[in-house]
Amino acid sequence: MARSYRVRSTGRAGFRDRHGRGLRSSAAGPHLPFLRTRDDLFEDIVAGAAQYLRELWPDDLHDVVFEVAGLPRGEAGTRFERWHVDAARRRIVLYRLPIERLARQHESRQPEDVEWQQRAAIEGYVFRAVGDLLGKDPWDLAPDRFR
């Protein structure tokens, strides 16, 4: 049986079940497709980058679990972690809000440029986290990725 490499989300279970009333219906209505949320887009980008790196480094990353969380736990200091690497448990946690909100984006008038910049920034954090786990420079993980 093939193993799914989907990224696991932490801490989002039941966030739409307010006051015990059950899940809300789609804002788009029953005849339109579901809206893609920022959470879904972020998880898809992380899953794609993780799958790409697993294909390049199968022996090193076959048992690594990638997770997405909103914010790091603990006190907020002057600096937020963007990711956490637990080498003993072979686990990488990427924190969505610090990555999305604190990343510097270049000004652009083209929407496709903004989407590409966002994707490149998120993938860059995945590469850095994997580099921390493996003890390698992130640029050495996939030297031809952005060329």
C-alpha positions as CSV (number, residue, x, y, z in Angstrom):
1,M,0.0,0.0,0.0
2,A,1.4,3.4,-1.0
3,R,2.0,5.8,1.9
4,S,0.4,9.2,1.7
5,Y,2.8,12.1,2.2
6,R,0.1,14.6,3.0
7,V,1.1,17.2,5.5
8,R,-0.7,16.9,8.9
9,S,-2.3,20.0,10.4
10,T,-2.1,20.5,14.1
11,G,-4.7,22.2,16.3
12,R,-7.4,22.8,13.8
13,A,-9.8,20.1,14.6
14,G,-13.3,21.4,15.2
15,F,-12.5,25.1,14.7
16,R,-15.6,25.6,12.7
17,D,-17.9,23.8,15.2
18,R,-19.0,26.9,17.1
19,H,-21.1,26.6,20.2
20,G,-22.0,23.0,19.4
21,R,-24.1,24.0,16.3
22,G,-22.2,21.8,13.9
23,L,-20.2,22.7,10.9
24,R,-21.3,25.7,8.9
25,S,-22.3,25.4,5.2
26,S,-20.1,26.6,2.4
27,A,-20.1,30.4,1.8
28,A,-20.2,29.7,-2.0
29,G,-23.4,27.7,-1.8
30,P,-24.2,24.1,-2.7
31,H,-23.6,24.4,-6.5
32,L,-20.1,26.0,-6.5
33,P,-16.8,24.3,-5.5
34,F,-15.5,24.9,-2.0
35,L,-13.4,28.0,-1.4
36,R,-9.6,27.4,-1.0
37,T,-8.5,28.9,2.2
38,R,-5.1,30.2,3.1
39,D,-4.6,27.2,5.4
40,D,-5.3,24.8,2.5
41,L,-3.0,26.7,0.1
42,F,-0.2,26.7,2.7
43,E,-0.6,23.0,3.4
44,D,-0.6,22.2,-0.3
45,I,2.6,24.2,-0.8
46,V,4.3,22.5,2.1
47,A,3.2,19.0,1.0
48,G,4.5,19.7,-2.5
49,A,7.9,20.8,-1.3
50,A,8.1,17.9,1.2
51,Q,7.2,15.4,-1.6
52,Y,9.8,17.0,-3.9
53,L,12.5,16.7,-1.2
54,R,11.5,13.2,-0.4
55,E,12.0,12.2,-4.0
56,L,15.5,13.8,-4.0
57,W,16.6,12.4,-0.6
58,P,14.5,9.2,-0.1
59,D,16.9,7.5,2.4
60,D,17.1,10.6,4.6
61,L,13.5,11.7,4.6
62,H,11.4,8.6,4.2
63,D,10.2,8.6,7.9
64,V,10.1,12.4,8.5
65,V,6.7,13.8,9.4
66,F,5.8,17.3,8.3
67,E,3.2,19.2,10.3
68,V,1.7,22.6,10.0
69,A,0.6,24.7,13.0
70,G,-0.7,28.2,13.4
71,L,1.7,29.6,16.0
72,P,4.5,28.2,18.1
73,R,3.5,27.3,21.7
74,G,5.0,29.2,24.6
75,E,5.6,32.9,25.3
76,A,5.9,35.3,22.5
77,G,9.2,37.0,22.6
78,T,10.8,39.5,20.3
79,R,11.3,36.7,17.7
80,F,8.8,34.1,16.4
81,E,10.0,30.7,15.3
82,R,9.1,29.9,11.7
83,W,9.7,26.2,12.1
84,H,10.7,23.6,14.7
85,V,12.8,20.5,14.1
86,D,12.6,17.5,16.4
87,A,15.5,15.3,15.2
88,A,14.8,12.6,17.7
89,R,11.2,12.1,16.6
90,R,12.0,12.9,12.9
91,R,9.4,15.7,12.9
92,I,9.3,19.1,11.3
93,V,6.6,21.6,12.3
94,L,6.1,24.7,10.2
95,Y,4.3,27.7,11.7
96,R,1.9,29.2,9.2
97,L,1.2,32.6,10.7
98,P,4.8,33.7,11.3
99,I,5.8,32.5,7.8
100,E,2.9,34.3,6.0
101,R,2.7,37.5,8.1
102,L,6.4,38.2,8.8
103,A,7.9,37.3,5.5
104,R,9.0,40.3,3.4
105,Q,7.2,40.4,0.1
106,H,8.3,42.5,-2.8
107,E,5.8,45.0,-4.2
108,S,4.3,43.7,-7.4
109,R,1.2,44.7,-9.4
110,Q,0.8,41.2,-11.1
111,P,-1.2,38.7,-9.0
112,E,0.7,35.8,-10.4
113,D,4.0,37.4,-9.2
114,V,2.5,37.6,-5.7
115,E,1.5,34.0,-5.8
116,W,4.9,32.8,-7.0
117,Q,6.7,34.9,-4.3
118,Q,4.5,33.4,-1.6
119,R,5.1,29.9,-2.9
120,A,8.9,30.5,-3.1
121,A,8.9,31.9,0.4
122,I,7.0,28.9,1.9
123,E,9.1,26.4,0.0
124,G,12.2,28.2,1.2
125,Y,11.2,27.7,4.8
126,V,10.6,24.0,4.1
127,F,14.0,23.7,2.6
128,R,15.6,25.5,5.6
129,A,13.8,23.2,8.1
130,V,14.9,20.1,6.2
131,G,18.4,21.5,6.0
132,D,18.4,21.9,9.8
133,L,17.2,18.3,10.2
134,L,19.8,16.8,7.9
135,G,22.6,19.2,8.8
136,K,23.0,20.4,5.2
137,D,22.8,23.8,3.5
138,P,19.3,24.4,2.1
139,W,20.8,25.3,-1.3
140,D,22.5,21.9,-1.5
141,L,19.3,20.0,-1.0
142,A,17.9,21.0,-4.5
143,P,20.4,23.1,-6.4
144,D,18.4,23.3,-9.6
145,R,15.0,24.0,-8.0
146,F,14.8,27.8,-8.7
147,R,16.9,28.0,-11.8
